[in-house]
Amino acid sequence: MSDSLPSIPQYRVSIWEGMAIAASAVLLVAVGLAGLSVKALNNAFNPNRAEAIARSMVDYKMPNGSKGLFGTNVGGGRMAVISSTALLSTASPGGAVILPEVELAIARIPAQTGTDVEEDFGNEFLFSGFSFSNQTTNTFQITKTQTELRSFCGTIAQVKVDEGTLTLADQTPPVLAVRYQTQVMLDQDNRIAIVSAVGQNATVNAAIVFDSIKCKP
């Protein structure tokens, strides 16, 4: 999916104009932008805020309880990532690697005329790896992919289900991994849901979480 943030225009000035304004402006601009960025990041990773954003879009059930990981409102769109409190830990030469057993990434994006949601919206929009917490590329080895028809947001949606294994670290055995991805248009919004699950109960947990999602108006 294309980035929903507008591009920042670049303006050319002469070298003399640049030298004239640099001394008085560059420090203030740098400090201001740094402060805004830190504040935005702190807000986005606030667990309570992330859960509040998620709950504003959907109801859901997470095995063993849930915790907010990330939440943001951008340009009228909302996105949140929620994880289970249950964790999978794998020992590795570099130390223990810990990953939530289940993650739910949910997004609601206003439809744009003439703009299509890419088929592989999960990786393009939210993360480049298996999940939000595991963004290392090429560690998820898919052994089976299928498209299922499932109830989602009050309609029957096509859901892409990937099954395979995830390698958490070098020199460690891979673990079972399952990922559900779907997107539907509802009330002029693109509704996106991605459920990622790992571990012994990955198949069961992914289905439970996905089937629990109930979209809100």
Secondary structure, 3 states (H helix, E strand, C coil): CCCCCCCCCCCCCCHHHHHHHHHHHHHHHHHHHHHHHHHHHHHHCCHHHHHHHHHHHEECCCCCCEEEEEEEEECCEEEEEEEECCEEEECCCCCCEEEECEEEEEEEEECCCCCCCCCCHHHHHCCCCCCCCCCCCCCEEEEEEEEEEEEECCEEEEEEEEEEEECCCCCCCCEEEEEEEEEEEECCEEEEEEEEEECCCHHHHHHHHHHHCEECC
